[in-house]
Amino acid sequence: MLGFGWWGKSRTRNASDYLVAGRRLGPFLYTGTMAAVVLGGASTVGGVGLGYQYGISGMWLVVAIGTGVLLLSLLFAPTIQRLKIYTVSQMLTLRYGHRATRVSGIVMLAYTLMLCATSTGAYATIFVVLFGWDRALSIAVGGVIVLIYSTIGGVWSITLADMAQFVIKTIGVFALMLPFSLAAAGGFAGIADRAGDEFFSITGIGAQSIITYFVVYTLGLLIGQDIWQRVFTSRTPVVARWGGSAAGVYCILYGIAGAVIGMSASVILPAIESRDDVYADVALNVLPIGIGGLVLAAAVAAMMSTASGALIAAATVARTDVVPFVAGWSGRGATDGGATGEDATAEHDVASSRWWVLGLGIVTIALAVVVQDVVAALTIAYDILVGGLLVAILGGLAWRRGNGVGAGASMAAGTLVTLGVMTYLEITAEVRYDGIYANDPIYYGLAVSALVYVAVSLATRPTDPRVMAAWDRRVAGEVPGDEHGTAGH
């Protein structure tokens, strides 16, 4: 990974190279890096564990992730790619020309930091199992590796490292773990004989859990900065659409493979107490020595790719959106097609971007060490992201009558309602925020956010025609590229 990081450094000449790989990724690199960034510890270790407990229906978590990638790629990715921007918040400012939407950068920063910290803590658990290290030492060692290769070359280094991780994951899961574990279990017939036919029910995990996966992961993937930043790297809208669709299909197949591995493990190793240990136990006890090591490397690779993608996303949002907003930067409006903060981004040289990645990388390592319940923090961030921002973001892409006042009001209302319901449920002990099942607040937040967005937009004046004209030029791709490190005008 460090070697690929150094190789990526040689390709990084300006801010565009560092933040979005110069917007030059073709189909192969784009598909691999998109699949790598969305398939992390939850998809790999978690997916196998769900298969162990629930059978084939354990696939739904990763299928929901793949569905999110497919929907984003088919419906929105070409438009997003043509905008030639760096962050989700910039899209909101371009579309609405309204200062209220810039607060979205703060929510996005919290989400990406928590995602990075969660992934960092996850791959550290592999080091604890393998080497018997202390948890803090494991986080520090793994975190420093990700931090180094992410810092020196930015997205180019992360892309090359992601491709290596994509290959390792593909070989480890599809070519090694799946056939070895299935053979050891006696094939599907052996699993059915010993585990029962109910293990092959695709709804065995329960309708509520399946809905939860789609609400949290599918909707979250549609608007996450870490995913959008991958879309920004694609060379053309066609690459963004079909390369992303291929990644989505790969994710769905990955989910099915993980569930089958877990089903096999339930027959081979029926006494595993924690489902999160299933992946490592199969690698250590079922696979031959050496092959088991590669499979464990696949798990680490999955988590590192998610962590590095979230880290560069956090740095981009902090530098481009949050600092100008907090400092009271007002911009020039969006009437000329360029008032999104990208002028500021264009002035960020590679050295200053590296400092941001380095600083936030240290913060996430400290978070992973100090905050034990990062999963709860990530759940809260996901709830606010979807409940508060989804309607304004997708509404801006799909409904021309939506305006900045409506978007700002819907973001505020959705966020407040989501937080309010979370607080109420926590006080009344109706739900604990220790997993992905705390999705009730999202439903309320989305409903209120959508209602406010439509009502306020219809009750107030449409978006300034000059802002819409600038937006239309962007969507039509009538904005030059950023070969010199700028997003163009």
URCOR-V597703 format. One record per pair of residues at least 12 apart in sequence whose C-alpha atoms are under 10 Angstrom apart, sorted by the first residue. I is the first residue (numbers start at 0). GAP is how many residues later the second one is. Records with the same first field share a line. If there is no record, write none. Layout:
I->GAP / GAP
This chain:
0->144 / 145 / 147 / 148 / 149 / 156 / 157 / 159 / 160 / 161 / 163 / 164 / 300 / 303
1->143 / 144 / 145 / 146 / 147 / 148 / 150 / 155 / 159
2->146 / 154 / 157 / 158
3->145 / 146 / 149 / 152 / 153 / 154 / 155 / 156 / 157 / 158 / 159 / 160
4->140 / 141 / 142 / 143 / 144 / 145 / 146 / 147 / 148 / 149 / 150 / 151 / 152 / 153 / 154 / 155 / 156
5->142 / 143 / 144 / 145 / 146 / 147 / 150 / 151 / 154
6->142 / 145 / 146 / 149 / 150 / 153 / 154
7->13 / 141 / 142 / 144 / 145 / 146 / 147 / 148 / 149 / 150 / 151 / 152 / 153
8->140 / 141 / 142 / 143 / 144 / 145 / 146 / 147 / 148
9->142 / 143 / 146 / 147
10->142 / 143 / 145 / 146
11->140 / 141 / 142 / 143 / 144 / 145 / 338
12->140 / 336 / 337 / 470 / 471 / 472
13->332 / 333 / 334 / 335 / 336 / 337 / 339 / 468 / 469 / 470 / 471 / 472
14->139 / 330 / 331 / 332 / 333 / 334 / 335 / 336 / 337 / 338 / 467 / 468 / 469 / 470 / 471 / 472
15->69 / 70 / 138 / 139 / 217 / 329 / 330 / 332 / 333 / 334 / 465 / 466 / 467 / 468 / 469 / 470 / 471
16->136 / 137 / 138 / 139 / 140 / 216 / 333 / 465 / 466 / 467 / 468
17->132 / 133 / 134 / 135 / 136 / 137 / 138 / 139 / 140 / 294 / 298 / 331 / 332 / 333 / 335 / 336 / 467
18->67 / 134 / 135 / 136 / 137 / 210 / 211 / 213 / 214 / 293 / 294 / 296 / 297 / 326 / 331 / 334 / 466
19->64 / 65 / 66 / 134 / 135 / 136 / 139 / 209 / 210 / 211 / 212 / 213 / 214 / 292 / 293 / 296 / 465
20->132 / 133 / 134 / 135 / 136 / 137 / 138 / 208 / 209 / 211 / 212 / 213 / 214
21->133 / 134 / 210 / 211 / 212 / 213 / 459 / 460 / 461 / 462 / 463 / 464
22->58 / 61 / 207 / 208 / 209 / 210 / 211 / 212 / 213 / 458 / 459 / 460
23->132 / 208 / 209 / 210 / 211 / 212 / 459
24->131 / 134 / 205 / 206 / 207 / 208 / 209 / 210 / 211 / 214 / 215
25->207 / 208 / 209 / 210 / 212 / 213 / 214 / 217
26->207 / 208 / 209 / 211 / 212 / 213 / 214 / 215 / 216 / 217 / 219
27->135 / 211 / 215 / 218 / 219
28->130 / 131 / 133 / 134 / 204 / 205 / 214
29->129 / 132 / 133 / 200 / 201 / 203 / 204 / 205 / 209 / 210 / 212 / 213 / 214 / 216 / 217
30->132 / 135 / 199 / 203 / 208 / 209 / 211 / 212 / 213 / 214 / 215 / 216 / 217 / 219
31->127 / 128 / 130 / 131 / 132 / 133 / 134 / 135 / 211 / 212 / 214 / 215 / 218
32->125 / 126 / 127 / 128 / 129 / 130 / 131 / 132 / 133 / 197 / 200 / 211 / 214 / 272 / 273 / 276
33->35 / 125 / 128 / 129 / 132 / 192 / 193 / 194 / 195 / 196 / 197 / 199 / 206 / 209 / 210 / 211 / 212 / 213 / 214 / 217 / 271 / 272 / 275
34->30 / 31 / 34 / 127 / 128 / 130 / 131 / 192 / 208 / 209 / 210 / 211 / 212 / 213 / 214 / 215 / 216 / 219 / 267 / 270 / 271
35->123 / 125 / 126 / 127 / 128 / 129 / 130 / 131 / 133 / 134 / 211 / 215 / 265 / 266 / 267 / 268 / 269 / 270 / 273
36->121 / 122 / 125 / 128 / 129 / 189 / 190 / 193 / 265 / 266 / 267 / 268 / 269 / 270 / 271 / 272 / 273
37->24 / 27 / 28 / 30 / 31 / 179 / 183 / 188 / 189 / 209 / 210 / 213 / 264 / 265 / 267 / 268 / 271
38->23 / 26 / 27 / 127 / 130 / 211 / 212 / 215 / 216 / 260 / 262 / 263 / 264 / 266 / 267
39->22 / 79 / 82 / 83 / 259 / 260 / 261 / 262 / 263 / 264 / 265 / 266 / 267
40->77 / 78 / 79 / 80 / 81 / 82 / 235 / 258 / 259 / 260 / 261 / 262 / 263 / 264 / 265 / 266
41->19 / 20 / 76 / 77 / 80 / 234 / 260 / 261
42->16 / 17 / 18 / 19 / 20 / 22 / 208 / 211 / 212 / 215 / 256 / 259 / 260
43->18 / 125 / 129 / 210 / 211 / 213 / 214 / 215 / 232 / 235 / 254 / 255 / 256 / 257 / 258 / 259
44->77 / 78 / 213 / 217 / 230 / 231 / 232 / 233 / 234 / 235 / 251 / 253 / 254 / 255 / 257 / 258
45->12 / 13 / 15 / 16 / 212 / 213 / 216 / 229 / 230 / 231 / 232 / 233
46->12 / 13 / 14 / 15 / 16 / 207 / 208 / 209 / 210 / 211 / 212 / 213 / 214 / 215 / 228 / 229 / 231 / 232
47->207 / 208 / 209 / 210 / 211 / 212 / 213 / 214 / 215 / 216 / 217 / 227 / 228 / 229 / 230 / 231 / 232 / 234
48->209 / 210 / 212 / 213 / 214 / 216 / 217 / 225 / 226 / 227 / 228 / 229 / 230
49->155 / 208 / 209 / 210 / 212 / 213 / 225 / 226 / 228
50->148 / 154 / 204 / 205 / 206 / 207 / 208 / 209 / 210 / 211 / 212 / 213 / 214 / 215 / 224 / 227
51->147 / 206 / 207 / 208 / 209 / 210 / 211 / 212 / 213 / 214 / 215 / 217 / 218 / 220 / 222 / 223 / 224 / 226 / 227
52->146 / 151 / 152 / 206 / 209 / 210 / 212 / 213 / 221 / 222 / 225
53->144 / 145 / 146 / 147 / 148 / 149 / 150 / 151 / 152 / 205 / 208 / 209 / 212
54->136 / 140 / 141 / 142 / 143 / 144 / 145 / 146 / 147 / 148 / 149 / 150 / 204 / 205 / 206 / 207 / 208 / 209 / 211
55->142 / 143 / 144 / 145 / 146 / 147 / 148 / 149 / 199 / 200 / 201 / 202 / 203 / 204 / 205 / 206 / 207
56->141 / 142 / 143 / 144 / 145 / 146 / 147 / 148 / 149 / 153 / 198 / 199 / 202 / 203 / 206
57->141 / 143 / 144 / 145 / 146 / 147 / 148 / 151 / 152 / 197 / 198 / 200 / 201 / 202 / 204 / 205
58->143 / 146 / 151 / 193 / 194 / 195 / 196 / 197 / 198 / 199 / 200 / 201 / 203
59->142 / 143 / 145 / 149 / 150 / 151 / 152 / 153 / 154 / 192 / 195 / 196 / 199
60->148 / 149 / 150 / 151 / 152 / 153 / 155 / 156 / 157 / 191 / 194 / 195 / 198
61->151 / 152 / 155 / 156 / 186 / 189 / 190 / 191 / 192 / 193 / 194 / 196 / 197
62->147 / 150 / 151 / 154 / 155 / 185 / 186 / 187 / 188 / 189 / 190 / 191 / 192 / 193
63->146 / 147 / 148 / 149 / 150 / 151 / 152 / 153 / 154 / 155 / 157 / 184 / 187 / 188 / 191
64->148 / 149 / 151 / 152 / 153 / 154 / 155 / 156 / 157 / 183 / 186 / 187 / 190
65->151 / 152 / 155 / 178 / 179 / 180 / 181 / 182 / 183 / 184 / 185 / 186 / 187 / 188 / 189
66->147 / 150 / 151 / 152 / 154 / 155 / 178 / 181 / 182 / 184 / 185
67->146 / 147 / 149 / 150 / 151 / 152 / 153 / 154 / 155 / 177 / 180 / 183
68->148 / 149 / 150 / 152 / 153 / 158 / 172 / 175 / 176 / 177 / 178 / 179 / 180 / 182 / 183
69->148 / 151 / 152 / 171 / 172 / 173 / 174 / 175 / 176 / 177 / 178 / 179 / 181 / 182
70->147 / 148 / 150 / 151 / 170 / 173 / 174 / 177
71->146 / 147 / 149 / 150 / 151 / 155 / 156 / 159 / 168 / 169 / 172 / 173 / 176
72->149 / 158 / 164 / 165 / 166 / 167 / 168 / 169 / 170 / 171 / 172 / 173 / 174 / 175
73->164 / 166 / 167 / 168 / 169 / 170 / 171
74->147 / 166 / 322 / 323
75->146 / 155 / 161 / 164 / 165 / 318 / 321 / 322
76->145 / 151 / 153 / 154 / 155 / 157 / 160 / 161 / 162 / 163 / 164 / 165 / 167 / 168
77->153 / 154 / 156 / 158 / 159 / 160 / 161 / 162 / 163 / 164 / 397 / 399
78->152 / 158 / 161 / 162 / 318 / 395 / 396 / 397 / 398
79->148 / 149 / 151 / 152 / 157 / 160 / 317 / 394 / 395
80->147 / 148 / 149 / 150 / 151 / 152 / 153 / 154 / 155 / 156 / 157 / 158 / 159 / 160 / 393 / 394 / 396
81->149 / 150 / 152 / 153 / 154 / 155 / 158 / 391 / 392 / 393 / 394 / 395 / 396 / 397 / 398 / 399
82->149 / 254 / 388 / 389 / 390 / 391 / 392 / 393 / 394 / 395 / 396 / 398 / 404
83->148 / 149 / 258 / 390 / 391 / 393 / 394 / 395 / 396 / 397 / 398 / 402 / 403 / 404 / 405
84->143 / 144 / 147 / 253 / 255 / 256 / 257 / 260 / 389 / 397 / 401 / 402 / 403
85->139 / 142 / 143 / 144 / 145 / 146 / 147 / 227 / 230 / 231 / 234 / 235 / 254 / 255 / 256 / 259 / 401
86->18 / 21 / 137 / 138 / 139 / 141 / 142 / 145 / 226 / 227 / 229 / 230 / 231 / 233 / 234 / 253 / 254 / 255
87->14 / 16 / 17 / 20 / 135 / 136 / 137 / 138 / 139 / 140 / 141 / 229 / 233 / 305
88->12 / 13 / 14 / 15 / 16 / 17 / 19 / 136 / 228 / 231 / 232 / 233 / 251 / 252 / 304
89->12 / 14 / 15 / 227 / 230 / 231 / 248 / 249 / 250 / 251 / 252
90->249 / 302 / 305 / 306 / 380
91->12 / 248 / 300 / 301 / 302 / 304 / 305 / 312 / 315 / 316
92->240 / 241 / 245 / 246 / 247 / 248 / 311 / 374 / 378
93->239 / 240 / 241 / 242 / 243 / 244 / 245 / 246 / 247 / 302 / 373 / 374 / 376 / 377 / 378 / 380
94->239 / 242 / 245 / 298 / 301 / 302 / 305 / 307 / 308 / 309 / 368 / 372 / 373 / 374 / 375 / 376 / 377 / 379
95->237 / 238 / 296 / 300 / 304 / 306 / 307 / 308 / 309 / 310 / 311 / 312 / 366 / 367 / 368 / 371 / 372 / 375
96->234 / 235 / 236 / 237 / 238 / 240 / 242 / 243 / 306 / 307 / 308 / 366 / 367 / 369 / 370 / 371 / 373 / 374
97->232 / 235 / 236 / 305 / 306 / 307 / 309 / 310 / 365 / 369
98->226 / 230 / 231 / 232 / 234 / 305 / 306 / 309
99->225 / 304 / 305 / 306 / 307 / 308 / 309 / 311 / 312
100->288 / 291 / 292 / 303 / 304 / 305 / 306 / 307 / 308 / 309 / 310 / 311
101->219 / 220 / 222 / 223 / 224 / 238 / 306
102->218 / 219 / 222 / 223 / 305 / 308 / 309
103->213 / 217 / 218 / 221 / 281 / 284 / 285 / 288 / 289 / 304 / 307 / 308
104->120 / 209 / 211 / 212 / 213 / 214 / 215 / 216 / 217 / 218 / 220
105->208 / 211 / 212 / 215 / 216 / 217 / 219 / 220
106->210 / 215 / 274 / 275 / 277 / 278 / 281 / 282 / 308
107->115 / 116 / 117 / 118 / 205 / 206 / 209 / 210 / 213 / 214 / 273 / 274 / 276 / 277 / 281
108->116 / 201 / 202 / 204 / 205 / 206 / 207 / 208 / 209 / 212 / 213 / 272
109->204 / 207 / 208 / 267 / 268 / 270 / 271 / 272 / 274 / 275
110->113 / 114 / 115 / 199 / 202 / 203 / 266 / 267 / 268 / 269 / 270 / 271 / 272 / 273 / 274
111->112 / 113 / 114 / 195 / 197 / 198 / 199 / 200 / 201 / 202 / 203 / 205 / 252 / 266 / 269 / 270
112->194 / 197 / 198 / 199 / 200 / 201 / 202 / 247 / 248 / 250 / 251 / 252 / 254 / 264 / 265 / 268
113->193 / 196 / 197 / 200 / 250 / 253 / 254 / 260 / 261 / 262 / 263 / 264 / 265 / 266 / 267 / 268
114->111 / 191 / 192 / 193 / 194 / 195 / 196 / 199 / 249 / 259 / 260 / 262 / 263 / 264 / 266 / 267
115->27 / 187 / 188 / 189 / 190 / 191 / 192 / 193 / 194 / 195 / 196 / 197 / 198 / 244 / 245 / 248 / 249 / 251 / 252 / 258 / 262
116->22 / 26 / 190 / 193 / 194 / 244 / 246 / 247 / 248 / 249 / 250 / 251 / 252 / 254 / 257 / 258 / 260 / 261
117->185 / 188 / 189 / 246 / 247 / 249 / 250 / 253 / 254 / 255 / 256 / 257 / 258 / 259 / 260
118->20 / 24 / 181 / 183 / 184 / 185 / 186 / 187 / 188 / 189 / 191 / 245 / 249 / 255 / 256
119->18 / 19 / 20 / 22 / 23 / 26 / 180 / 183 / 184 / 186 / 187 / 188 / 244 / 245 / 247 / 248 / 249
120->14 / 15 / 17 / 18 / 19 / 21 / 22 / 182 / 186 / 243 / 244 / 246 / 247 / 248 / 250 / 251 / 253 / 254
121->17 / 177 / 178 / 181 / 182 / 185 / 246
122->15 / 16 / 19 / 20 / 173 / 174 / 176 / 177 / 178 / 179 / 180 / 181 / 184
123->12 / 13 / 14 / 15 / 16 / 17 / 18 / 19 / 176 / 179 / 180 / 244
124->13 / 14 / 152 / 175
125->12 / 151 / 154 / 170 / 171 / 173 / 174
126->12 / 14 / 15 / 169 / 173
128->148 / 151 / 152
129->150 / 154 / 163 / 166
134->233 / 234
135->229 / 230 / 232 / 233 / 234
136->232
137->231
138->226 / 227 / 229 / 230
139->222 / 225 / 226 / 228 / 229
140->224
141->158 / 162 / 223
142->161 / 164 / 165 / 218 / 219 / 221 / 222 / 223 / 225
143->214 / 217 / 218 / 221
144->159 / 163
145->12 / 15 / 158 / 159 / 161 / 162 / 163 / 165 / 215
146->160 / 161 / 164 / 165 / 210 / 211 / 212 / 213 / 214 / 215 / 217 / 218
147->206 / 209 / 210 / 213
148->12 / 159
149->157 / 158 / 159 / 161 / 162 / 204 / 207 / 208 / 211
150->157 / 160 / 161 / 199 / 200 / 202 / 203 / 204 / 205 / 206 / 207 / 208 / 210
151->198 / 199 / 201 / 202 / 203 / 205 / 206
152->197 / 201
153->154 / 155 / 157 / 158 / 196 / 199 / 200 / 203
154->74 / 75 / 78 / 153 / 154 / 157 / 158
155->77
156->151
157->146 / 147 / 150 / 151 / 154
158->71 / 74 / 146 / 149 / 150
160->140 / 143 / 144 / 147
161->139 / 140 / 142 / 143 / 144 / 146 / 147
162->142
163->137 / 141
164->132 / 133 / 134 / 135 / 136 / 137 / 138 / 139 / 140
165->132 / 135 / 136 / 139
166->131 / 134
167->126 / 127 / 128 / 129 / 130 / 131 / 132 / 133 / 134
168->85 / 125 / 126 / 127 / 128 / 129 / 130 / 131 / 132 / 133
169->80 / 84 / 125 / 128
170->123 / 124 / 127
171->111 / 119 / 120 / 121 / 122 / 123 / 124 / 125 / 126 / 127
172->81 / 84 / 85 / 88 / 121 / 122 / 123 / 125 / 126
173->79 / 80 / 83 / 84 / 87
174->120
175->107 / 111 / 112 / 115 / 116 / 118 / 119
176->80 / 81 / 83 / 84 / 102 / 105 / 106 / 109 / 110 / 114 / 115 / 117 / 118
177->79 / 80 / 81 / 82 / 83 / 84 / 86
178->78 / 81 / 82 / 85
179->81 / 84 / 102 / 103 / 106 / 107 / 108
180->79 / 80 / 81 / 82 / 83 / 84 / 86 / 87 / 101 / 102 / 105 / 106
181->78 / 79 / 80 / 81 / 82 / 83 / 85 / 86
182->81
183->80 / 81 / 83 / 84 / 102 / 103
184->76 / 78 / 79 / 80 / 81 / 82 / 83 / 84
185->78 / 81 / 82
186->73 / 77
187->12 / 72 / 75 / 76
189->74 / 77
190->69 / 72 / 73 / 74 / 75 / 76 / 77
191->71 / 75
192->74
193->72 / 73 / 74
194->68 / 69 / 71 / 72 / 75
198->64
199->60 / 63
207->229
208->227 / 228 / 230
210->226 / 228
211->224 / 225 / 226 / 227 / 228 / 230
212->223 / 224 / 226
214->168 / 171 / 172 / 221 / 224 / 225 / 227 / 228
215->163 / 166 / 167 / 169 / 170 / 171 / 220 / 221 / 222 / 223 / 226
216->165 / 169 / 219
217->168
218->163 / 166 / 167 / 168 / 171
219->162 / 163 / 164 / 165 / 166 / 167 / 169 / 170
220->161 / 165
221->164 / 168 / 171 / 172
222->162 / 163 / 166 / 167 / 168 / 170 / 171
223->86 / 89 / 158 / 161 / 162 / 165 / 166
224->84 / 85 / 87 / 88 / 89 / 91 / 92
225->80 / 81 / 82 / 83 / 84 / 85 / 86 / 87 / 88 / 90 / 91
226->82 / 83 / 86
227->85
228->80 / 81 / 83 / 84 / 87
229->14 / 79 / 83
230->12 / 13
236->240
257->21
260->17 / 18 / 21
261->13 / 16 / 17 / 20
263->18
264->13 / 14 / 16 / 17 / 21
265->12
267->14 / 17 / 18
268->12 / 13 / 16 / 17
278->16 / 17 / 20
279->12 / 13 / 15 / 16 / 19
280->15
281->13 / 14
282->12 / 13
283->12
306->54 / 57
307->49 / 53
309->51
310->45 / 46 / 47 / 49 / 50 / 53
311->41 / 42 / 44 / 45 / 46 / 48 / 49
312->44
313->42 / 43 / 46 / 47
314->38 / 39 / 40 / 41 / 42 / 43 / 44 / 45 / 46
315->29 / 37 / 40 / 41
317->38 / 39 / 42
318->22 / 25 / 26 / 29 / 33 / 34 / 37 / 38
319->20 / 21 / 22 / 23 / 24 / 25 / 26 / 28
320->19 / 20 / 21 / 23 / 24
323->17 / 20
324->16
328->12
330->12 / 13
332->133 / 134
333->130 / 132 / 133 / 134 / 135 / 136 / 137
334->129 / 130 / 131 / 132 / 133 / 134 / 135 / 136
335->130 / 131 / 133 / 134 / 135 / 137 / 153
336->129 / 130 / 131 / 132 / 133 / 134 / 135 / 136 / 137 / 142 / 151 / 152
337->132 / 133 / 136 / 141 / 149 / 150 / 151
338->128 / 131 / 150
339->147
340->146
341->144 / 145 / 146 / 147
342->143 / 144 / 145 / 146
343->142
344->140 / 141 / 142
345->136 / 138 / 139 / 140 / 141 / 142
346->138 / 139
347->137 / 138
348->136
349->135
372->60 / 61 / 62
373->60
374->58 / 59 / 60 / 61
375->56 / 57 / 58 / 59 / 60 / 62
376->56 / 57 / 58
377->55 / 56 / 57 / 58
378->54 / 55 / 56 / 57 / 58 / 59 / 60
379->38 / 39 / 42 / 53 / 54 / 55 / 56 / 58 / 59 / 61 / 62
381->54 / 56 / 57 / 60
382->31 / 32 / 35 / 36 / 39 / 53 / 55 / 56 / 57 / 58 / 59 / 60 / 62 / 63
383->27 / 30 / 31 / 32 / 33 / 34 / 35 / 38 / 57 / 58 / 61 / 62
384->26 / 29 / 30 / 33 / 57
385->25 / 28 / 29 / 32 / 55 / 56 / 57 / 59 / 60
386->23 / 24 / 26 / 27 / 28 / 29 / 30 / 31 / 32 / 52 / 54 / 55 / 56 / 57 / 58 / 59 / 60 / 61 / 62 / 63
387->20 / 21 / 22 / 23 / 24 / 25 / 26 / 27 / 28 / 29 / 30 / 31 / 54 / 57 / 58 / 60 / 61 / 62
388->18 / 19 / 21 / 22 / 23 / 24 / 25 / 26 / 56 / 57 / 60
389->20 / 21 / 24 / 55 / 56 / 59 / 60
390->16 / 19 / 20 / 23 / 54 / 55 / 56 / 57 / 58 / 59 / 60 / 61 / 62 / 63
391->12 / 14 / 15 / 16 / 17 / 18 / 19 / 22 / 57 / 58 / 61 / 62
392->14 / 18
394->12 / 55 / 58 / 59
396->78
398->55
399->62 / 63 / 68
400->53 / 56 / 57 / 60 / 61 / 62
401->51 / 52 / 53 / 54 / 55 / 56 / 58 / 59 / 60 / 61
402->50 / 51 / 53 / 54 / 55 / 57 / 58 / 59 / 60 / 61 / 65
403->49 / 52 / 53 / 56 / 57 / 58 / 59 / 60
404->48 / 51 / 52 / 54 / 55 / 56 / 57 / 58
405->43 / 44 / 45 / 46 / 47 / 48 / 49 / 50 / 51 / 52 / 53 / 54 / 55 / 56
406->42 / 43 / 45 / 46 / 47 / 49 / 50
407->41 / 44 / 45 / 48
408->40 / 43 / 44 / 46 / 47 / 48
409->35 / 36 / 37 / 38 / 39 / 40 / 41 / 42 / 43 / 44 / 45 / 46 / 47
410->34 / 35 / 37 / 38 / 39 / 41 / 42
411->33 / 37 / 40
412->32 / 33 / 34 / 35 / 36 / 37 / 38 / 39 / 40
413->27 / 28 / 29 / 30 / 31 / 32 / 33 / 34 / 35 / 36 / 37 / 38 / 39
414->26 / 27 / 29 / 30 / 31 / 33 / 34
415->29 / 32 / 33
416->24 / 25 / 26 / 27 / 28 / 29 / 30 / 31 / 32
417->21 / 22 / 23 / 24 / 25 / 26 / 27 / 28 / 30 / 31
418->22 / 23 / 26
419->21 / 24 / 25
420->19 / 20 / 21 / 22 / 23 / 24
421->16 / 17 / 18 / 19 / 20
422->18
423->17
424->13 / 15 / 16
469->19
472->16
473->15
